[in-house]
Amino acid sequence: MPNGQYSAAMPMSLTYTPEESDVMSRLGNDIMTYVQEQIPRFIMGIRPISEWDDFVSALQDDMGLDKVTEIVNASLTRYNNR
């Protein structure tokens, strides 16, 4: 995460269980690649904003974003309970 205005938003030392790490590496990389490819398309107008809901649905339903969010939240809870 780059240093900047939001760099302290999430702790850098979140840890995952072995099972969580497996899911994060499987799903997280694909999600990040898809987001990095699609966001510029929305910004440049190549992909119309009317497709935003489809983009979000693809992330949640097809790519497992909800599972990744669940894992990050669990890890953050563990971090905060230290």
C-alpha positions in Angstrom: 0.0 0.0 0.0 1.5 3.3 -0.9 2.2 5.9 1.7 -0.3 8.7 1.6 -3.6 10.0 2.9 -5.1 6.6 3.5 -2.0 4.6 4.2 -3.0 4.1 7.9 -6.5 2.9 7.1 -5.6 -0.8 7.4 -2.8 -2.2 9.5 0.0 -3.6 7.4 0.6 -6.6 9.7 -2.7 -8.5 9.3 -2.2 -12.2 9.5 -4.2 -15.0 8.0 -4.7 -18.6 8.9 -3.3 -21.1 6.4 -6.7 -21.7 5.0 -7.4 -17.9 4.8 -4.0 -17.4 3.1 -5.0 -20.0 0.5 -8.3 -18.3 -0.3 -6.7 -14.9 -0.3 -4.0 -15.9 -2.8 -6.5 -17.7 -5.0 -9.2 -15.1 -5.0 -7.4 -11.9 -4.1 -5.0 -11.8 -7.0 -7.8 -12.3 -9.5 -10.0 -9.7 -7.9 -7.1 -7.1 -7.9 -6.3 -7.8 -11.5 -9.9 -7.4 -12.6 -10.3 -4.2 -10.6 -7.1 -2.8 -12.0 -8.3 -3.6 -15.5 -11.8 -2.4 -15.2 -11.6 0.8 -13.2 -9.6 2.7 -15.9 -12.1 1.5 -18.4 -14.9 3.2 -16.4 -12.8 6.3 -15.9 -12.0 6.6 -19.6 -15.5 5.9 -20.7 -14.6 2.7 -22.5 -17.0 0.9 -20.2 -20.2 2.8 -19.5 -21.1 3.6 -15.9 -24.4 1.9 -16.5 -22.4 -1.4 -16.2 -21.2 -0.5 -12.7 -23.7 -2.8 -11.1 -22.6 -5.7 -13.4 -19.0 -5.0 -12.4 -19.8 -5.1 -8.7 -21.9 -8.3 -9.1 -19.1 -10.0 -11.0 -16.8 -9.2 -8.0 -19.2 -10.4 -5.4 -21.0 -13.3 -7.1 -18.4 -14.6 -9.6 -15.1 -13.8 -8.1 -15.7 -14.2 -4.3 -15.2 -10.6 -3.0 -17.6 -11.3 -0.1 -15.4 -14.2 1.0 -12.3 -12.1 0.8 -14.0 -9.3 2.7 -15.0 -11.8 5.4 -11.4 -13.0 5.7 -10.0 -9.5 6.0 -12.6 -8.6 8.6 -11.7 -11.7 10.6 -8.0 -10.9 10.4 -8.7 -7.3 11.4 -10.7 -8.5 14.4 -7.9 -10.7 15.5 -5.4 -7.8 15.1 -7.7 -5.4 17.2 -8.0 -8.1 19.9 -4.3 -8.3 20.5 
